[in-house]
């Protein structure tokens, strides 16, 4: 067991509803979301305030990463699932894990795991989806680690140059109808 050391870093996740956040919290969250890129800037503050929860990864008092359990508009969910040619209905997925950003200088430390896990626990038995640029293999590994599977086909984003993948996470208590509609995984 290690005891206190001058080189030891204190890293933790703070979960808040948008209503519990200070103005500074929200500004920090939005700034980091912008830094991560691939975010539609128009209306971002309103979408952040609409999230179920926001996660702040804090190291030695500084916010170095974020994630959210988003409550996306129905029109957005429908468009994502249609563009990915998903076989499941978008209305079965009320939440999206998104805005997962770790500051550039802190990347490579597998820190996204803690913020994804933190927001996913707040889904409380509901199905969740996520989207990720096809080149972001580290994010794909993080999502798979928590039970997400790639679903449908890659599709062009509404903003940006790189195609996206749709990932889905089926809650443990899935309905019989959902189970029947799930496509089987190809054998390897």
Buried (B, 14 or more C-beta within 10 A) or exposed (E): EEEEEEEEEEBEBBBBEBEEBEEEBBEBBBEBBEEBEBBEEEEBBEBBEBBBBBBBBBBEEEBBBBBBBBBBEEEBBBBBBEBBEBEBEBEBBBBBBBBBBBBEEBBEEEBBEBBBBBBBEBBEEBBBBBBBBEEBEBBBEBBEEBBBBBBBEBBEBEEEEBBBBBBBBBBEEBEEEBEEEBEEEEEE
